[in-house]
């Protein structure tokens, strides 16, 4: 919960930029101020003629944040860049605003593609850029796709291999057609590797090849072909040009500084692209402790002093191991011990020289100081929020462990069953770790052995499958000497939470007993109004304070298990309804079903169609049209 009165008191009386956000964390407004304390507070006073638009915006503000700058001019520059980057609803925006393009290579796919992207995500793809010319990027992507005959479709491979015929690109020799199984995975990825070489900076081979083809076309008097090769040559050259760095323009750099207070450390990163500060982000570093007598460092667990430089170095290594874009220069607050080694590592990752510097004088030093100052403000601003969040998560888990008399709880799993009169019985498994949901570990179960509304039998099947599968995965990993690796079901919970009382708990205990697994099981008991009232554990119903964070966490776990089961059941019902109407008609398969829905848009329109109207669909002959019409006529 954002406490406006408290946060307004913390505002610094310094120049900077402020950012207003709504309850979905969407940026509403970005503004600059000579004095952040006075400017931001003015929004929350009584109406002083700000206008209806700003009055409306103020009612939507859920929280605000700010960035301190050295001067009002710096605040103006930063305000412009943030507005350009985020396009807030309540700022006056330049219509021709643009973002820099990237080249994205989906190396996480079995058969990668080369795509155009305006954003970078922390996914399994590799990103190249940013570039200044979108047209040149598109031309280069087109060139690489054609030159190395890479696919451009959205088919899911290898799942869809052989399901459909290859598209036109294969027949005009612009695709190797992995969709048809005409190239194996290793050969295809070799071609992708050559494209990556180009994107990593090895341009000369392609440039020489294009120049040769351009000259050959001109000698044959094929001036149209020569012009096409010339345009591609210029596009590749434009993309391949290295960004030139000076002290004032064209810079790509990250400015990194930290602030540490007691046991917490915050690292602030300013992102400079093409000489413009386009944004910033902060990151918390954990497992650091503060030594009272030595403010320059932190005490590590073994008692040795861990310096701020070491914390900064750890951040650089961890952050740039996962970020898709590495700038030409890192400007750090402190000298780091392995600077040369890190420079070499980053240069290899980027495919070009990367410099790690610690500026001592001038404007660059002031930028680092500015990042450190912002880190300090963030740490002060977020300390209370972090304490509240810890109370909602780790504190709530400790409270539950105390009520149940357990030494520790880290992972909790909750299960629920959903059906309507026994139709499509399904089960859900949701996972919470350290009080937070972990959706990547959620699992859905379609009940196989139970027909009819028998929740106990369904729960027995779900739990048996979950833990049997987990034991099998453990055995397989142990045989391969990979017992430290976790599969989808390998990691067992510290506590099982059943959506119900004695009955559901006893089902879980009996399954665990049969499998010789020892895990504590508690039931989340509801009252007559279907509201959680307590926990059932060791044959005793334990009361719990409904105002406590532990109770709120139990409610969240219960609601999440129920939601996940309901959504899965709803999706199955929807699929079954679509299938039952059309797939029961003789002669109507998937292709004709798609054609019918594409042409008529709804089942009702199909029912009302005449034989002649049905026969107009190319995929249907007269006999099929009569069969469909007859099916719905008999049904009515």
C-alpha positions in Angstrom: 0.0 0.0 0.0 1.5 3.4 -1.0 1.1 5.9 1.8 1.0 9.3 0.1 1.4 11.4 3.3 4.6 9.5 4.2 6.0 9.5 0.7 5.4 13.2 0.1 7.4 14.0 3.3 10.4 12.0 1.8 10.6 14.1 -1.4 14.0 15.8 -1.8 14.1 19.6 -2.3 16.2 19.1 -5.5 15.7 19.2 -9.2 14.5 16.1 -11.0 11.8 14.2 -12.9 8.7 12.7 -11.3 6.6 9.8 -12.7 2.9 9.3 -11.8 1.5 5.7 -12.1 -1.9 4.2 -11.8 -3.0 1.1 -9.9 -1.8 -1.2 -12.8 1.6 0.5 -12.7 1.0 2.2 -16.0 2.8 5.6 -16.3 0.2 8.4 -16.4 2.4 11.4 -16.5 6.1 12.4 -16.5 7.1 15.9 -15.4 10.2 17.9 -14.4 10.7 20.1 -11.4 13.3 22.6 -10.0 12.2 21.4 -6.6 10.6 17.9 -6.4 9.3 18.5 -2.9 7.2 21.5 -3.9 6.2 20.4 -7.3 4.9 16.9 -6.5 3.1 18.0 -3.4 1.2 20.6 -5.4 -0.7 17.9 -7.2 -2.3 16.7 -4.0 -3.5 20.1 -2.7 -7.0 21.5 -3.3 -7.9 22.3 -6.9 -5.9 25.5 -8.0 -7.0 25.7 -11.6 -5.0 22.8 -13.0 -7.6 22.0 -15.6 -10.0 19.0 -15.9 -7.4 16.6 -17.5 -4.9 17.0 -14.7 -7.7 16.8 -12.1 -8.8 13.5 -13.7 -5.2 12.2 -13.7 -4.8 13.0 -10.0 -7.8 10.8 -9.1 -6.0 7.9 -10.9 -2.6 8.2 -9.3 -1.8 5.1 -7.2 1.8 5.9 -6.6 4.6 8.1 -7.8 8.4 7.9 -8.1 11.2 10.3 -9.0 14.7 10.7 -10.4 17.0 13.3 -8.9 19.1 15.4 -11.4 21.9 18.0 -11.0 20.0 20.8 -12.7 16.7 21.7 -14.2 18.2 21.4 -17.7 19.2 17.8 -17.0 15.6 17.2 -15.7 14.2 18.6 -19.0 16.4 16.3 -21.1 15.5 13.3 -19.0 11.8 14.2 -19.0 11.8 14.3 -22.9 13.5 11.0 -23.1 11.1 9.3 -20.7 8.1 10.8 -22.4 9.4 9.5 -25.8 10.1 6.1 -24.3 6.8 5.6 -22.5 4.2 7.7 -24.2 2.3 8.6 -21.0 -1.5 9.3 -21.5 -1.5 12.7 -19.8 1.6 14.2 -21.5 1.5 16.1 -24.8 3.2 13.7 -27.2 5.0 14.1 -30.5 3.1 12.2 -33.1 6.1 10.9 -35.0 7.6 9.4 -31.8 9.7 6.2 -32.5 11.7 3.6 -30.7 14.9 2.1 -32.0 14.6 -1.3 -33.8 16.4 -4.5 -32.9 17.1 -7.7 -34.8 15.8 -10.7 -32.8 17.1 -14.2 -33.4 14.9 -16.8 -31.7 17.8 -19.2 -30.8 15.6 -20.7 -28.1 13.5 -22.4 -30.8 14.5 -25.7 -32.5 14.3 -24.0 -35.9 15.2 -20.3 -35.2 13.8 -17.2 -37.1 15.2 -13.7 -37.6 12.6 -11.1 -36.6 12.2 -7.3 -36.3 11.5 -6.1 -32.8 10.9 -2.8 -31.1 11.5 -4.2 -27.6 14.0 -6.4 -25.9 12.8 -9.1 -23.5 14.7 -11.3 -21.1 13.8 -14.4 -23.1 15.9 -17.1 -24.8 16.3 -15.1 -28.0 19.4 -13.1 -29.0 19.0 -9.4 -29.7 21.2 -7.1 -31.9 21.0 -3.4 -31.9 19.6 -0.9 -31.3 19.9 0.5 -34.9 18.9 3.9 -36.2 17.3 2.8 -39.5 14.2 0.5 -39.4 14.2 0.2 -43.2 17.8 -1.0 -43.1 17.1 -3.5 -40.4 14.1 -4.9 -42.4 16.2 -5.2 -45.5 19.0 -7.0 -43.6 16.5 -9.4 -42.0 15.1 -10.1 -45.5 18.6 -10.6 -46.9 19.7 -13.0 -44.2 16.5 -15.0 -44.4 16.8 -15.4 -48.2 20.6 -15.8 -48.2 20.6 -18.6 -45.6 17.1 -19.8 -46.6 15.6 -19.4 -43.1 12.0 -19.8 -42.3 9.8 -16.7 -41.7 6.5 -18.5 -40.7 5.0 -18.8 -37.3 4.5 -22.5 -37.3 5.4 -24.4 -34.1 8.3 -26.7 -35.0 9.0 -29.6 -34.6 5.4 -30.1 -33.5 3.9 -29.2 -36.9 6.4 -30.9 -39.1 4.7 -32.6 -42.0 1.2 -31.4 -41.1 1.0 -29.0 -44.1 2.7 -28.5 -47.4 5.7 -26.1 -47.5 4.8 -22.5 -48.5 5.9 -20.7 -51.7 9.2 -19.6 -50.1 10.4 -23.2 -50.4 9.5 -23.5 -54.1 11.3 -20.3 -55.0 14.3 -21.5 -53.0 14.1 -18.9 -50.2 13.4 -21.4 -47.4 14.8 -24.8 -46.5 11.3 -25.9 -45.4 11.9 -27.4 -42.0 8.1 -27.5 -41.7 8.2 -30.3 -44.3 11.1 -32.2 -42.8 13.3 -31.4 -45.7 16.3 -30.3 -43.6 17.5 -31.7 -40.3 17.9 -29.6 -37.2 21.7 -29.6 -37.3 21.9 -28.4 -40.9 19.4 -25.7 -40.3 21.2 -24.4 -37.2 24.4 -24.3 -39.2 22.7 -21.8 -41.5 21.5 -19.8 -38.4 25.1 -19.8 -37.1 26.3 -18.2 -40.3 23.6 -15.5 -40.0 24.7 -14.9 -36.4 28.3 -14.5 -37.6 27.1 -11.6 -39.8 25.1 -10.0 -37.0 28.1 -10.4 -34.7 30.2 -8.3 -37.1 31.6 -10.5 -39.8 30.1 -8.5 -42.6 32.9 -8.6 -45.2 31.9 -12.0 -46.7 28.4 -10.9 -47.5 29.4 -7.5 -48.6 32.0 -9.0 -51.1 29.4 -11.5 -52.3 26.7 -8.7 -52.9 29.3 -6.5 -54.6 30.3 -9.4 -56.9 26.6 -10.1 -57.8 26.0 -6.4 -58.4 28.9 -6.2 -60.9 27.9 -9.4 -62.6 24.3 -8.2 -63.0 25.6 -4.9 -64.5 27.9 -6.7 -66.9 24.9 -8.7 -68.2 23.0 -5.4 -68.6 20.5 -6.6 -65.8 20.3 -3.1 -64.4 17.2 -3.8 -62.3 18.9 -6.7 -60.6 22.1 -4.7 -60.1 20.1 -1.9 -58.5 18.5 -4.5 -56.1 21.9 -5.8 -55.1 23.2 -2.2 -54.7 20.3 -1.4 -52.4 20.9 -4.5 -50.3 24.6 -3.7 -50.2 23.9 -0.2 -48.9 21.4 -1.5 -46.3 23.9 -4.1 -45.0 26.6 -1.4 -44.9 24.4 0.9 -42.9 23.5 -1.8 -40.4 27.2 -2.9 -40.1 28.6 0.5 -39.4 29.8 0.6 -35.8 28.4 3.4 -33.6 31.1 6.0 -33.2 31.5 7.1 -29.6 32.5 10.6 -28.6 32.2 12.5 -25.3 28.9 14.1 -26.3 27.0 12.1 -29.0 26.3 8.6 -30.2 27.1 7.0 -26.8 25.8 3.6 -25.8 26.6 3.1 -22.1 25.3 2.0 -18.8 26.1 4.0 -15.7 26.1 1.9 -12.5 26.3 2.9 -8.9 25.0 1.6 -5.6 24.0 2.7 -2.1 24.2 0.4 0.9 22.6 0.9 4.3 22.9 -1.7 7.0 21.9 -5.1 5.5 20.5 -3.8 2.2 22.2 -2.6 -1.0 20.5 -1.1 -4.1 22.3 -0.8 -7.5 21.0 1.9 -9.8 21.6 1.6 -13.6 21.1 4.5 -16.0 20.7 3.4 -19.6 22.2 5.7 -22.2 21.5 4.9 -25.9 22.7 6.9 -28.8 23.8 9.6 -26.3 20.3 9.9 -24.7 19.3 8.8 -21.2 16.3 6.7 -22.1 15.5 5.1 -18.7 16.8 3.6 -15.5 16.2 0.6 -13.3 17.3 -0.4 -9.8 18.1 -3.8 -8.4 18.4 -5.1 -4.9 21.5 -7.2 -3.8 20.8 -9.7 -1.0 23.0 -11.5 1.5 25.1 -8.4 2.4 25.6 -7.2 6.0 26.8 -3.9 7.4 29.8 -3.5 9.7 29.3 -0.6 12.0 32.9 0.2 12.4 33.7 0.1 8.7 31.3 2.1 6.5 33.2 1.3 3.4 32.3 -2.3 3.4 30.0 -5.1 4.5 30.7 -8.2 6.5 30.3 -11.5 4.7 29.1 -14.6 6.5 32.6 -15.8 7.2 33.5 -12.6 8.9 35.6 -11.1 6.1 34.8 -7.5 5.0 33.0 -7.5 1.7 33.6 -4.1 -0.1 31.1 -2.2 -2.1 33.4 -2.8 -5.1 32.9 -6.5 -4.7 29.1 -6.1 -4.5 29.3 -4.0 -7.6 31.4 -6.6 -9.4 29.0 -9.4 -8.5 26.1 -7.3 -9.9 28.0 -6.7 -13.2 28.7 -10.4 -13.7 25.2 -11.6 -12.8 23.3 -8.8 -14.7 25.2 -9.0 -17.9 25.1 -12.7 -18.0 21.4 -12.5 -18.6 20.7 -9.2 -20.4 20.3 -9.3 -24.2 22.0 -6.0 -25.0 25.5 -5.0 -23.8 26.6 -1.4 -24.4 30.0 -0.3 -25.5 30.9 1.2 -22.1 30.1 0.6 -18.5 30.7 3.5 -16.1 31.1 2.2 -12.6 31.2 3.9 -9.2 34.2 1.8 -7.9 37.2 0.0 -9.4 36.5 -3.7 -9.6 39.2 -6.3 -9.2 38.6 -8.4 -12.3 38.0 -5.5 -14.6 40.2 -6.8 -17.5 38.7 -10.2 -17.3 35.2 -8.8 -17.3 36.0 -6.6 -20.2 37.2 -9.6 -22.2 34.1 -11.6 -21.3 31.7 -8.8 -22.2 33.5 -8.1 -25.5 33.1 -11.7 -26.5 29.4 -11.7 -25.6 28.9 -8.4 -27.6 31.1 -9.2 -30.5 32.9 -5.9 -30.1 35.1 -4.1 -27.7 33.5 -3.2 -24.3 35.2 -0.8 -21.9 34.7 -0.8 -18.1 35.7 2.6 -16.7 35.5 4.5 -13.4 35.4 8.2 -14.2 37.3 10.4 -11.8 36.5 13.9 -13.0 34.1 15.9 -15.2 30.6 15.2 -16.4 31.0 11.4 -16.4 31.9 11.4 -12.7 28.8 13.5 -12.0 26.6 11.0 -13.9 27.9 8.2 -11.6 27.4 10.4 -8.5 23.8 11.0 -9.8 23.2 7.3 -10.1 24.5 6.7 -6.5 22.2 9.5 -5.2 19.2 8.0 -6.9 20.1 4.6 -5.4 20.2 6.2 -1.9 16.7 7.8 -2.5 15.3 4.5 -3.7 16.6 2.6 -0.7 15.1 5.1 1.7 11.8 5.2 -0.2 11.4 1.5 -0.5 12.6 0.3 3.0 9.1 0.5 4.5 7.5 -1.0 1.4 9.9 -4.0 1.6 9.2 -4.6 5.2 5.4 -4.7 4.5 6.0 -7.0 1.5 8.2 -9.3 3.7 5.4 -9.4 6.2 2.9 -10.5 3.5 5.2 -13.3 2.2 8.0 -14.6 4.4 6.4 -13.3 7.6 3.1 -14.9 6.7 4.8 -18.3 6.0 6.6 -18.1 9.4 3.2 -17.4 11.1 1.7 -20.5 9.5 4.7 -22.6 10.4 4.3 -21.4 14.0 0.6 -22.2 14.2 1.3 -25.8 12.8 4.4 -26.2 15.0 6.7 -26.8 12.0 10.3 -25.8 12.0 10.3 -24.2 8.5 8.1 -23.9 5.4 9.6 -22.8 2.1 7.4 -24.5 -0.5 3.7 -25.0 -0.2 1.5 -26.9 -2.7 -2.3 -26.6 -2.8 -4.8 -28.8 -4.7 -8.4 -28.3 -5.8 -11.0 -30.3 -7.9 -13.4 -28.7 -10.4 -16.4 -30.2 -12.2 -20.0 -29.6 -13.1 -22.2 -32.6 -12.1 -19.2 -34.8 -12.8 -18.6 -33.4 -16.3 -14.9 -33.2 -17.2 -13.4 -33.7 -13.7 -10.1 -31.7 -13.5 -7.6 -31.0 -10.7 -5.2 -28.1 -10.1 -1.9 -27.8 -8.3 -0.6 -24.4 -7.4 2.8 -23.7 -5.8 3.9 -20.9 -3.4 7.5 -20.5 -2.5 8.5 -18.1 0.3 4.9 -16.8 0.3 4.9 -16.0 -3.4 3.1 -17.8 -6.2 5.3 -19.7 -8.6 3.2 -20.1 -11.7 6.0 -22.0 -13.6 5.4 -24.9 -11.2 1.6 -24.9 -11.5 0.2 -28.1 -13.0 -3.2 -29.2 -14.4 -4.7 -32.7 -14.2 -7.5 -34.2 -16.4 -9.0 -36.9 -14.3 -8.8 -40.3 -16.0 -10.2 -42.9 -13.6 -13.2 -41.2 -12.0 -16.6 -40.6 -13.6 -19.2 -38.6 -11.8 -18.9 -36.0 -9.0 -16.6 -37.8 -6.6 -14.1 -35.1 -5.3 -12.4 -37.5 -2.9 -11.6 -40.1 -5.6 -10.5 -37.3 -8.0 -8.2 -35.9 -5.3 -6.7 -39.3 -4.7 -5.9 -39.7 -8.4 -4.4 -36.2 -8.6 -2.1 -36.7 -5.6 -1.1 -40.2 -6.6 -0.1 -39.0 -10.1 1.7 -36.0 -8.8 3.9 -37.8 -6.3 4.4 -41.0 -8.3 5.6 -38.9 -11.2 7.9 -37.0 -8.8 9.4 -40.2 -7.4 10.0 -41.6 -11.0 11.7 -38.3 -12.0 13.9 -38.5 -8.9 15.0 -42.1 -9.7 15.8 -41.2 -13.3 17.9 -38.2 -12.3 19.7 -40.3 -9.6 20.5 -43.0 -12.2 22.1 -40.3 -14.4 23.9 -38.8 -11.4 21.8 -35.6 -11.7 20.1 -35.8 -8.3 20.9 -32.0 -7.9 18.7 -31.2 -10.9 14.9 -30.6 -10.5 12.3 -31.9 -13.0 8.7 -30.6 -13.2 7.5 -32.8 -10.2 10.8 -33.6 -8.5 10.8 -30.9 -5.9 8.4 -31.9 -3.0 6.6 -29.4 -0.8 7.3 -28.7 2.9 3.5 -28.5 3.4 0.5 -29.8 1.5 -2.6 -27.5 1.8 -5.9 -29.2 0.9 -9.0 -27.2 0.0 -11.2 -28.7 2.7 -11.2 -30.3 6.2 -10.8 -33.8 7.6 -11.9 -35.7 4.5 -9.5 -34.1 2.0 -6.6 -34.2 4.6 -7.2 -38.0 5.2 -7.2 -38.7 1.4 -3.8 -36.9 1.1 -2.4 -38.7 4.2 -3.4 -42.1 2.9 -1.8 -41.4 -0.6 1.4 -40.2 1.1 1.4 -43.2 3.4 1.0 -45.7 0.5 3.9 -44.0 -1.3 6.0 -43.9 1.9 6.4 -40.1 1.7 6.4 -37.9 4.8 5.0 -34.5 4.2 2.8 -32.4 6.7 -0.8 -32.0 5.4 -3.2 -29.4 6.6 -6.8 -28.5 5.5 -8.0 -25.0 4.8 -11.4 -25.2 6.5 -14.3 -23.0 5.4 -17.4 -21.9 7.3 -21.1 -22.1 6.2 -20.6 -19.0 4.1 -17.7 -20.6 2.2 -15.1 -18.3 3.9 -11.8 -19.6 5.4 -12.0 -19.9 9.1 -9.0 -22.0 10.2 -6.6 -24.9 9.6 -7.2 -28.6 10.1 -3.9 -30.3 11.2 -3.2 -33.5 13.2 -6.9 -34.1 13.7 -7.4 -30.7 15.3 -9.0 -27.5 13.9 -6.6 -24.6 14.7 -8.1 -21.1 14.8 -6.3 -18.3 13.1 -6.6 -14.6 13.5 -8.5 -13.4 10.4 -6.7 -10.1 10.5 -3.2 -11.6 10.3 -1.0 -11.9 7.3 -0.9 -15.7 7.7 -4.6 -15.9 7.3 -4.5 -13.6 4.2 -1.8 -15.8 2.7 -4.0 -19.0 3.3 -6.9 -17.2 1.6 -4.7 -16.3 -1.4 -3.5 -19.9 -1.7 -7.0 -21.2 -1.6 -8.4 -18.7 -4.1 -5.5 -19.4 -6.5 -6.0 -23.2 -6.4 -9.7 -22.7 -7.1 -9.1 -20.1 -9.9 -6.6 -22.3 -11.7 -8.9 -25.4 -11.5 -12.0 -23.3 -12.7 -10.1 -21.8 -15.7 -8.9 -25.3 -16.8 -12.4 -26.7 -16.5 -13.8 -23.8 -18.4 -11.4 -24.2 -21.3 -12.2 -27.9 -21.6 -16.0 -27.2 -21.6 -15.5 -24.6 -24.4 -13.5 -27.1 -26.5 -16.0 -29.8 -26.0 -18.9 -27.6 -26.9 -17.3 -26.6 -30.2 -16.4 -30.1 -31.1 -19.7 -31.7 -30.3 -21.7 -29.6 -32.6 -19.7 -30.0 -35.9 -17.5 -33.0 -35.5 -20.6 -35.3 -35.1 -21.6 -34.5 -38.7 -20.6 -37.3 -41.1 -18.0 -36.1 -43.6 -17.0 -33.0 -41.6 -13.4 -33.0 -40.4 -11.1 -30.3 -39.1 -10.5 -28.6 -42.5 -14.3 -28.4 -43.3 -15.0 -27.3 -39.7 -12.6 -24.4 -40.1 -14.0 -23.5 -43.5 -17.6 -23.5 -42.1 -16.6 -21.2 -39.1 -14.6 -18.9 -41.3 -17.4 -18.5 -43.8 -20.5 -18.3 -41.5 -18.8 -16.9 -38.3 -21.2 -18.7 -35.9 -23.0 -22.1 -35.4 -26.4 -20.4 -35.5 -25.6 -19.1 -39.1 -24.6 -22.6 -40.2 -27.9 -24.0 -38.8 -29.9 -21.5 -40.8 -28.0 -21.9 -44.0 -29.6 -23.5 -47.1 -27.9 -26.4 -49.0 -27.1 -23.9 -51.8 -25.4 -21.5 -49.4 -23.4 -24.3 -47.8 -22.3 -25.6 -51.2 -20.8 -22.2 -52.1 -17.9 -23.1 -49.7 -15.0 -24.4 -51.9 -14.1 -27.1 -49.3 -17.6 -28.6 -49.5 -19.2 -30.6 -52.2 -23.0 -31.0 -52.8 -23.1 -34.2 -50.8 -21.3 -32.7 -47.8 -23.6 -29.6 -47.9 -26.7 -31.8 -47.9 -25.3 -33.9 -45.0 -24.7 -30.7 -42.9 -28.1 -29.3 -43.7 -29.8 -32.6 -43.0 -28.0 -32.9 -39.6 -29.3 -29.6 -38.3 -32.8 -30.1 -39.8 -33.1 -33.4 -38.0 -31.7 -31.9 -34.8 -34.3 -29.2 -34.7 
